[in-house]
Amino acid sequence: MTACIVGWAHTRFGKHENEDIESLIVRVAGEAVRDAGLAPADIDAIYLGTFNGGFVRQDFPASLVFQADPAFRFKPATRVENACATGSAAIHQGLNAIAAKRARTVLVVGVEKMTEVSGAEVGDILLKASYLKEDGDIEGGFAGVFGRITQAYFQRYGDQSDALARIAAKNHKNGAANPLAHIQKDLGYEFCRNVSDKNPFVAGPLKRTDCSLVSDGAAALVLADIDTALTLNKAVVFRAAEQVNDFLPMSKRDIVAFEGPALAWQRALSGARIGLGDLSLIETHDCFTTAELIEYEAMGLTGKGEGARAILEGWTEKGGKLPVNPSGGLKAKGHPIGATGVSMHVLAAMQLTGTAGGMQIKDAKLAGIFNMGGAAVANFVSILEPLR
């Protein structure tokens, strides 16, 4: 244990027409520091996670945090990027700074403004998180990548469309209780299962309800070393924080095996000296419903090819034996790329401090987080628990 989350802030995810990337950063940066009971002058280092890739013209954004308060001026501020795992990558930089005793307190901000460009442009930008030499012309953009993964999974294990629809319905039902979510509506299984004008096929077997949302938003948290955390009002400690990267080309991997995520989970659970069944909840990276399905297998909840059992038998429902995505996940909450990993940690910390409102899992003691960049390329797992 080297660091704790001691404060946080989170905008609602969705379309923020009257805000730009700067205003989103400024809002959560100031709120997170105040929530920790600290002042900007108390922060030793800043890490800002954003993918951008062309979503907005403004790049080089780390020092925009300074717009929140002049007391941030002259502090080291660094931009971090690791595709859809950008937020967790920024958190890891903060953990590393504290472990190295280069900082006692770190502010981490994750942000993305995705809605300023057209839908086609969003697809092209997200496709940059794949191996363009092989996948650059794939139909459907990054959704096409997961459409191909879904087809491969179906060919190996059979059509799992029922399970995918159950995952989508579960996450939308959970998202209806999340005031921070992009979509706060229980869509129901029948809507998610059936093709319609409002739920067409997007890529391969994937329908619109199988795909995460194009969202704007920001989240921030403050990390502190143990000694500092013990003096503050709340503290959620990292029992484990693991990163495992895999090859970028899908052709070099068994793409339905999710070997990188599986190894990250194994290392995190071993480091925390717990089993998967000890967790009270998991926030996992459901960029597509197929991802959540295969992640059940990667985390060890089921055997290979048996992930459907976890959702069809209700294991991952909010009242099940291992609730997965009680926040609604990326599917309902939204997926502003750079903000996602930070958001997952904030929502898990809320669960562990009993402040998750309608999302609350009763008596939550341990939370797992899985944040993934690309198609199982950059894989981050955290295990969190209250410090006291």
C-alpha positions as a Python dict, from the first residue, in 0.01 Angstrom:
ca = {
    (1, 'M'): (0, 0, 0),
    (2, 'T'): (160, 323, -115),
    (3, 'A'): (-128, 560, -184),
    (4, 'C'): (-493, 639, -125),
    (5, 'I'): (-770, 822, -304),
    (6, 'V'): (-868, 1104, -70),
    (7, 'G'): (-1095, 1324, -278),
    (8, 'W'): (-1277, 1329, -611),
    (9, 'A'): (-1507, 1506, -852),
    (10, 'H'): (-1708, 1395, -1155),
    (11, 'T'): (-1917, 1581, -1413),
    (12, 'R'): (-2220, 1420, -1563),
    (13, 'F'): (-2119, 1244, -1884),
    (14, 'G'): (-2308, 1339, -2199),
    (15, 'K'): (-2309, 1621, -2451),
    (16, 'H'): (-2177, 1942, -2297),
    (17, 'E'): (-2255, 2196, -2568),
    (18, 'N'): (-2163, 2500, -2357),
    (19, 'E'): (-1834, 2367, -2219),
    (20, 'D'): (-1495, 2309, -2374),
    (21, 'I'): (-1210, 2091, -2257),
    (22, 'E'): (-1071, 2374, -2045),
    (23, 'S'): (-1391, 2437, -1852),
    (24, 'L'): (-1439, 2064, -1786),
    (25, 'I'): (-1082, 2037, -1653),
    (26, 'V'): (-1114, 2345, -1435),
    (27, 'R'): (-1443, 2233, -1284),
    (28, 'V'): (-1331, 1889, -1166),
    (29, 'A'): (-977, 1995, -1067),
    (30, 'G'): (-1098, 2250, -818),
    (31, 'E'): (-1381, 2032, -685),
    (32, 'A'): (-1155, 1729, -628),
    (33, 'V'): (-899, 1925, -428),
    (34, 'R'): (-1171, 2083, -214),
    (35, 'D'): (-1335, 1743, -164),
    (36, 'A'): (-1005, 1612, -28),
    (37, 'G'): (-994, 1891, 227),
    (38, 'L'): (-680, 2033, 68),
    (39, 'A'): (-581, 2352, -108),
    (40, 'P'): (-420, 2378, -454),
    (41, 'A'): (-94, 2480, -286),
    (42, 'D'): (-89, 2138, -113),
    (43, 'I'): (-71, 1947, -444),
    (44, 'D'): (279, 1832, -541),
    (45, 'A'): (219, 1706, -896),
    (46, 'I'): (-53, 1693, -1161),
    (47, 'Y'): (-128, 1429, -1424),
    (48, 'L'): (-390, 1491, -1689),
    (49, 'G'): (-524, 1209, -1905),
    (50, 'T'): (-676, 1280, -2246),
    (51, 'F'): (-674, 1091, -2575),
    (52, 'N'): (-780, 1374, -2808),
    (53, 'G'): (-651, 1238, -3140),
    (54, 'G'): (-838, 1518, -3315),
    (55, 'F'): (-1158, 1546, -3110),
    (56, 'V'): (-1065, 1906, -3027),
    (57, 'R'): (-812, 2156, -3166),
    (58, 'Q'): (-666, 2238, -2825),
    (59, 'D'): (-382, 2001, -2742),
    (60, 'F'): (-100, 2022, -2482),
    (61, 'P'): (-362, 2053, -2204),
    (62, 'A'): (-186, 1962, -1878),
    (63, 'S'): (-124, 2321, -1770),
    (64, 'L'): (-491, 2407, -1826),
    (65, 'V'): (-537, 2270, -1474),
    (66, 'F'): (-368, 2591, -1358),
    (67, 'Q'): (-675, 2784, -1478),
    (68, 'A'): (-858, 2644, -1175),
    (69, 'D'): (-637, 2830, -929),
    (70, 'P'): (-315, 3035, -962),
    (71, 'A'): (-168, 2836, -671),
    (72, 'F'): (-118, 2545, -915),
    (73, 'R'): (134, 2753, -1109),
    (74, 'F'): (490, 2615, -1135),
    (75, 'K'): (389, 2265, -1024),
    (76, 'P'): (490, 1978, -1255),
    (77, 'A'): (197, 1895, -1483),
    (78, 'T'): (213, 1613, -1736),
    (79, 'R'): (-28, 1487, -2003),
    (80, 'V'): (-72, 1105, -2022),
    (81, 'E'): (-226, 901, -2305),
    (82, 'N'): (-289, 526, -2338),
    (83, 'A'): (-598, 498, -2560),
    (84, 'C'): (-914, 409, -2365),
    (85, 'A'): (-702, 329, -2058),
    (86, 'T'): (-567, 684, -2047),
    (87, 'G'): (-735, 766, -1715),
    (88, 'S'): (-586, 465, -1536),
    (89, 'A'): (-247, 534, -1694),
    (90, 'A'): (-258, 885, -1545),
    (91, 'I'): (-347, 740, -1205),
    (92, 'H'): (-53, 501, -1228),
    (93, 'Q'): (182, 794, -1291),
    (94, 'G'): (52, 951, -972),
    (95, 'L'): (98, 626, -780),
    (96, 'N'): (452, 598, -914),
    (97, 'A'): (537, 954, -807),
    (98, 'I'): (415, 882, -454),
    (99, 'A'): (591, 543, -437),
    (100, 'A'): (915, 712, -545),
    (101, 'K'): (861, 978, -274),
    (102, 'R'): (866, 1250, -538),
    (103, 'A'): (522, 1362, -418),
    (104, 'R'): (295, 1328, -117),
    (105, 'T'): (-19, 1447, -295),
    (106, 'V'): (-109, 1420, -664),
    (107, 'L'): (-403, 1556, -861),
    (108, 'V'): (-519, 1333, -1149),
    (109, 'V'): (-766, 1463, -1406),
    (110, 'G'): (-922, 1267, -1693),
    (111, 'V'): (-1112, 1450, -1965),
    (112, 'E'): (-1249, 1416, -2317),
    (113, 'K'): (-1467, 1631, -2539),
    (114, 'M'): (-1586, 1400, -2817),
    (115, 'T'): (-1899, 1565, -2955),
    (116, 'E'): (-1745, 1855, -3146),
    (117, 'V'): (-1678, 1632, -3448),
    (118, 'S'): (-1913, 1424, -3664),
    (119, 'G'): (-1995, 1060, -3598),
    (120, 'A'): (-1780, 952, -3892),
    (121, 'E'): (-1486, 1152, -3756),
    (122, 'V'): (-1532, 993, -3412),
    (123, 'G'): (-1504, 650, -3574),
    (124, 'D'): (-1187, 748, -3760),
    (125, 'I'): (-1027, 894, -3447),
    (126, 'L'): (-1107, 590, -3233),
    (127, 'L'): (-975, 358, -3504),
    (128, 'K'): (-631, 504, -3429),
    (129, 'A'): (-637, 287, -3116),
    (130, 'S'): (-603, -19, -3340),
    (131, 'Y'): (-318, -139, -3565),
    (132, 'L'): (-379, 69, -3875),
    (133, 'K'): (-151, -138, -4100),
    (134, 'E'): (-400, -423, -4067),
    (135, 'D'): (-722, -260, -3946),
    (136, 'G'): (-711, 87, -4100),
    (137, 'D'): (-974, 6, -4363),
    (138, 'I'): (-1205, -200, -4142),
    (139, 'E'): (-1570, -110, -4194),
    (140, 'G'): (-1739, 54, -3898),
    (141, 'G'): (-1432, 215, -3739),
    (142, 'F'): (-1336, 87, -3394),
    (143, 'A'): (-1680, -72, -3364),
    (144, 'G'): (-1575, -279, -3664),
    (145, 'V'): (-1278, -407, -3464),
    (146, 'F'): (-1508, -537, -3193),
    (147, 'G'): (-1753, -656, -3455),
    (148, 'R'): (-1473, -880, -3583),
    (149, 'I'): (-1392, -996, -3227),
    (150, 'T'): (-1761, -1072, -3170),
    (151, 'Q'): (-1785, -1275, -3488),
    (152, 'A'): (-1475, -1473, -3391),
    (153, 'Y'): (-1619, -1543, -3045),
    (154, 'F'): (-1952, -1656, -3193),
    (155, 'Q'): (-1774, -1886, -3438),
    (156, 'R'): (-1583, -2051, -3155),
    (157, 'Y'): (-1849, -2066, -2884),
    (158, 'G'): (-2182, -2014, -3058),
    (159, 'D'): (-2414, -1716, -3100),
    (160, 'Q'): (-2425, -1523, -2771),
    (161, 'S'): (-2664, -1247, -2877),
    (162, 'D'): (-2897, -1322, -2584),
    (163, 'A'): (-2612, -1273, -2336),
    (164, 'L'): (-2499, -949, -2503),
    (165, 'A'): (-2853, -810, -2482),
    (166, 'R'): (-2874, -909, -2115),
    (167, 'I'): (-2547, -724, -2047),
    (168, 'A'): (-2676, -413, -2225),
    (169, 'A'): (-3008, -428, -2039),
    (170, 'K'): (-2834, -478, -1703),
    (171, 'N'): (-2608, -182, -1753),
    (172, 'H'): (-2887, 47, -1870),
    (173, 'K'): (-3098, -56, -1571),
    (174, 'N'): (-2804, 27, -1342),
    (175, 'G'): (-2736, 353, -1525),
    (176, 'A'): (-3092, 468, -1456),
    (177, 'A'): (-2987, 506, -1091),
    (178, 'N'): (-2667, 697, -1173),
    (179, 'P'): (-2715, 1076, -1184),
    (180, 'L'): (-2376, 1108, -1357),
    (181, 'A'): (-2468, 878, -1647),
    (182, 'H'): (-2513, 988, -2006),
    (183, 'I'): (-2828, 774, -2045),
    (184, 'Q'): (-3041, 734, -1733),
    (185, 'K'): (-3307, 508, -1878),
    (186, 'D'): (-3386, 140, -1833),
    (187, 'L'): (-3414, 25, -2196),
    (188, 'G'): (-3519, -330, -2113),
    (189, 'Y'): (-3405, -662, -2255),
    (190, 'E'): (-3646, -676, -2548),
    (191, 'F'): (-3530, -342, -2687),
    (192, 'C'): (-3164, -440, -2650),
    (193, 'R'): (-3218, -785, -2804),
    (194, 'N'): (-3411, -689, -3115),
    (195, 'V'): (-3305, -497, -3423),
    (196, 'S'): (-3512, -186, -3488),
    (197, 'D'): (-3488, 159, -3642),
    (198, 'K'): (-3365, 284, -3305),
    (199, 'N'): (-3138, -16, -3250),
    (200, 'P'): (-2983, -108, -3585),
    (201, 'F'): (-2681, -326, -3651),
    (202, 'V'): (-2363, -120, -3630),
    (203, 'A'): (-2080, -367, -3702),
    (204, 'G'): (-2111, -740, -3752),
    (205, 'P'): (-2344, -881, -3484),
    (206, 'L'): (-2319, -565, -3274),
    (207, 'K'): (-2625, -344, -3247),
    (208, 'R'): (-2633, 15, -3123),
    (209, 'T'): (-2718, -105, -2772),
    (210, 'D'): (-2400, -314, -2774),
    (211, 'C'): (-2181, -5, -2815),
    (212, 'S'): (-2067, 249, -2557),
    (213, 'L'): (-2163, 612, -2596),
    (214, 'V'): (-1983, 907, -2753),
    (215, 'S'): (-1964, 1143, -2456),
    (216, 'D'): (-1807, 1456, -2314),
    (217, 'G'): (-1701, 1466, -1952),
    (218, 'A'): (-1432, 1483, -1689),
    (219, 'A'): (-1342, 1322, -1358),
    (220, 'A'): (-1065, 1394, -1111),
    (221, 'L'): (-921, 1247, -796),
    (222, 'V'): (-655, 1331, -543),
    (223, 'L'): (-398, 1071, -438),
    (224, 'A'): (-206, 1095, -112),
    (225, 'D'): (54, 885, 66),
    (226, 'I'): (-62, 682, 364),
    (227, 'D'): (62, 923, 630),
    (228, 'T'): (-113, 1217, 467),
    (229, 'A'): (-428, 1016, 401),
    (230, 'L'): (-459, 928, 768),
    (231, 'T'): (-496, 1299, 850),
    (232, 'L'): (-783, 1351, 603),
    (233, 'N'): (-1155, 1284, 621),
    (234, 'K'): (-1168, 984, 388),
    (235, 'A'): (-921, 749, 227),
    (236, 'V'): (-957, 456, -13),
    (237, 'V'): (-636, 260, -46),
    (238, 'F'): (-495, 67, -342),
    (239, 'R'): (-451, -296, -241),
    (240, 'A'): (-317, -359, -593),
    (241, 'A'): (-257, -168, -915),
    (242, 'E'): (-136, -366, -1215),
    (243, 'Q'): (-66, -284, -1580),
    (244, 'V'): (-17, -548, -1849),
    (245, 'N'): (30, -455, -2215),
    (246, 'D'): (-1, -688, -2513),
    (247, 'F'): (81, -671, -2884),
    (248, 'L'): (-108, -406, -3079),
    (249, 'P'): (-182, -621, -3390),
    (250, 'M'): (-472, -857, -3332),
    (251, 'S'): (-306, -1097, -3575),
    (252, 'K'): (-33, -1167, -3318),
    (253, 'R'): (-282, -1277, -3050),
    (254, 'D'): (-579, -1502, -2986),
    (255, 'I'): (-815, -1207, -2987),
    (256, 'V'): (-1101, -1378, -2802),
    (257, 'A'): (-875, -1503, -2521),
    (258, 'F'): (-805, -1159, -2367),
    (259, 'E'): (-474, -1289, -2233),
    (260, 'G'): (-352, -944, -2125),
    (261, 'P'): (-662, -872, -1915),
    (262, 'A'): (-643, -1221, -1763),
    (263, 'L'): (-281, -1172, -1659),
    (264, 'A'): (-354, -827, -1516),
    (265, 'W'): (-635, -974, -1305),
    (266, 'Q'): (-417, -1264, -1188),
    (267, 'R'): (-138, -1031, -1079),
    (268, 'A'): (-373, -788, -905),
    (269, 'L'): (-562, -1056, -711),
    (270, 'S'): (-235, -1223, -614),
    (271, 'G'): (-82, -891, -507),
    (272, 'A'): (-388, -807, -300),
    (273, 'R'): (-386, -1161, -156),
    (274, 'I'): (-753, -1213, -226),
    (275, 'G'): (-973, -1418, -455),
    (276, 'L'): (-1223, -1284, -706),
    (277, 'G'): (-1506, -1390, -477),
    (278, 'D'): (-1379, -1153, -206),
    (279, 'L'): (-1475, -851, -418),
    (280, 'S'): (-1798, -668, -344),
    (281, 'L'): (-1826, -523, -695),
    (282, 'I'): (-1638, -463, -1018),
    (283, 'E'): (-1635, -168, -1256),
    (284, 'T'): (-1521, -314, -1588),
    (285, 'H'): (-1455, -181, -1936),
    (286, 'D'): (-1768, -253, -2139),
    (287, 'C'): (-1678, -44, -2442),
    (288, 'F'): (-1886, -309, -2620),
    (289, 'T'): (-2103, -574, -2460),
    (290, 'T'): (-1872, -839, -2606),
    (291, 'A'): (-1587, -691, -2404),
    (292, 'E'): (-1777, -735, -2077),
    (293, 'L'): (-1871, -1091, -2176),
    (294, 'I'): (-1511, -1193, -2244),
    (295, 'E'): (-1391, -1003, -1935),
    (296, 'Y'): (-1604, -1234, -1718),
    (297, 'E'): (-1379, -1511, -1844),
    (298, 'A'): (-1057, -1310, -1816),
    (299, 'M'): (-1123, -1220, -1453),
    (300, 'G'): (-1186, -1586, -1373),
    (301, 'L'): (-1559, -1563, -1304),
    (302, 'T'): (-1625, -1838, -1560),
    (303, 'G'): (-1427, -2070, -1783),
    (304, 'K'): (-1342, -1990, -2145),
    (305, 'G'): (-1648, -1970, -2364),
    (306, 'E'): (-1879, -1976, -2061),
    (307, 'G'): (-1910, -1602, -1994),
    (308, 'A'): (-2276, -1603, -2094),
    (309, 'R'): (-2356, -1809, -1786),
    (310, 'A'): (-2256, -1521, -1556),
    (311, 'I'): (-2513, -1283, -1703),
    (312, 'L'): (-2786, -1532, -1791),
    (313, 'E'): (-2784, -1672, -1435),
    (314, 'G'): (-2781, -1323, -1281),
    (315, 'W'): (-2438, -1343, -1116),
    (316, 'T'): (-2335, -994, -1233),
    (317, 'E'): (-2664, -818, -1166),
    (318, 'K'): (-2667, -560, -889),
    (319, 'G'): (-2814, -818, -650),
    (320, 'G'): (-2598, -1103, -779),
    (321, 'K'): (-2295, -1269, -624),
    (322, 'L'): (-2054, -1030, -802),
    (323, 'P'): (-2218, -708, -925),
    (324, 'V'): (-2049, -578, -1238),
    (325, 'N'): (-2089, -216, -1345),
    (326, 'P'): (-2341, -98, -1085),
    (327, 'S'): (-2273, 250, -1230),
    (328, 'G'): (-2413, 144, -1568),
    (329, 'G'): (-2064, 105, -1709),
    (330, 'L'): (-1944, 268, -2028),
    (331, 'K'): (-2261, 137, -2192),
    (332, 'A'): (-2496, 368, -2000),
    (333, 'K'): (-2264, 606, -1814),
    (334, 'G'): (-2078, 704, -2131),
    (335, 'H'): (-1718, 678, -2246),
    (336, 'P'): (-1532, 1010, -2274),
    (337, 'I'): (-1204, 834, -2346),
    (338, 'G'): (-955, 1009, -2117),
    (339, 'A'): (-1205, 1040, -1832),
    (340, 'T'): (-1317, 677, -1820),
    (341, 'G'): (-1042, 524, -1605),
    (342, 'V'): (-1057, 809, -1353),
    (343, 'S'): (-1437, 780, -1345),
    (344, 'M'): (-1416, 407, -1267),
    (345, 'H'): (-1190, 475, -969),
    (346, 'V'): (-1412, 758, -844),
    (347, 'L'): (-1725, 546, -863),
    (348, 'A'): (-1555, 255, -689),
    (349, 'A'): (-1434, 489, -415),
    (350, 'M'): (-1790, 618, -373),
    (351, 'Q'): (-1910, 259, -327),
    (352, 'L'): (-1645, 192, -62),
    (353, 'T'): (-1729, 507, 131),
    (354, 'G'): (-2104, 442, 119),
    (355, 'T'): (-2173, 753, -89),
    (356, 'A'): (-2290, 595, -415),
    (357, 'G'): (-2658, 678, -361),
    (358, 'G'): (-2892, 469, -576),
    (359, 'M'): (-2594, 279, -717),
    (360, 'Q'): (-2482, 163, -373),
    (361, 'I'): (-2388, -201, -319),
    (362, 'K'): (-2471, -286, 42),
    (363, 'D'): (-2170, -324, 273),
    (364, 'A'): (-1916, -283, -9),
    (365, 'K'): (-1571, -369, 127),
    (366, 'L'): (-1349, -439, -176),
    (367, 'A'): (-1383, -312, -533),
    (368, 'G'): (-1214, -426, -851),
    (369, 'I'): (-1158, -206, -1155),
    (370, 'F'): (-1061, -311, -1507),
    (371, 'N'): (-981, -40, -1763),
    (372, 'M'): (-871, -140, -2113),
    (373, 'G'): (-698, 52, -2391),
    (374, 'G'): (-759, -71, -2745),
    (375, 'A'): (-868, -429, -2804),
    (376, 'A'): (-718, -582, -2486),
    (377, 'V'): (-385, -406, -2546),
    (378, 'A'): (-332, -178, -2243),
    (379, 'N'): (-484, -350, -1941),
    (380, 'F'): (-511, -194, -1594),
    (381, 'V'): (-656, -362, -1285),
    (382, 'S'): (-696, -193, -945),
    (383, 'I'): (-816, -340, -616),
    (384, 'L'): (-947, -78, -373),
    (385, 'E'): (-1060, -89, -9),
    (386, 'P'): (-1128, 172, 261),
    (387, 'L'): (-814, 261, 458),
    (388, 'R'): (-1010, 273, 782),
}
